Amino acid sequence: MTVDVLYFAWVRERIGVPKETVQTEAATVAGLVEELRAREPRYAAAFEDVSALRVALDQELSDFDAPLEGVREVAFFPPMTGG
């Protein structure tokens, strides 16, 4: 399946691109993260500690064990803080 993957804040800075289209065989977000980590060191650095990340599927907050079936967009970003 093909998904658009968006990276925000320090995730984008480590990977070096804000968005890319990814061909994946992963069934879950966690599987996609493993595929991305294996690509090259910059992805491994960005996804080193997924507890420091949040994920949204088609613009809705989700979990890393969520299925990717039918998803068109996956976004990774650090936790949001307010003030």
Secondary structure by P-SEA (a helix, b strand, c coil): cbbbbbbcaaaaaaacccbbbbbcccccaaaaaaaaaaccaaaaaaacccccccccccccccccccccccccbbbbbcccccc
